[in-house]
Amino acid sequence: MTTRDIVFVVVGVITALSGLLAVSTRHVVHAALWLLVCLGSLAGCYIVLGQELVGIVQLLVYVGAIVVLVLFALMLTRAPIGPQPDIDAPVWQRAVAALLGAATTALVAATTLPVIAGQAVDLDTPAVTTPQIASAIFGTWVWPFELLSVLLLVALVGAFAVSRVVLHRRSRS
């Protein structure tokens, strides 16, 4: 094993564990923070694999925008911070969800591992270069990216408007 392999395994384990904690914690803010760790370490995986552009885009778009949007929406709507017994899923539902997640993971692993096992990967010569990615993003995919940014802006304004309506109704009562 090379140093790159060891670093990739360590960062991958951090990604998997933080992703598991993000979906299994009962605190909404803790889930958002674990999501931040998961997405940040996933960017580290991309960087270890030699795709610096994808790693930086991962940091900027997901860590810098989506997680901030989630935290902002939580603060804006004044979502309950701690566990809420009236909205928490029962233990049996969480067990079924964990079982289905494990079954899906096993199915994906059984499908992809035999395909990957026979292939050698050369990380030093990238198959796609940064100029090719930039050409695709700013040529073919520029309009979907712009529409996505407008959609996120509309969602943020909508969350703000909904929270003001709820706050206005509470102040009347």
Helices and strands as residue ranges (DSSP letters): H 3-24, H 28-48, H 52-57, I 58-66, H 67-77, H 91-117, H 130-135, I 136-140, H 142-172
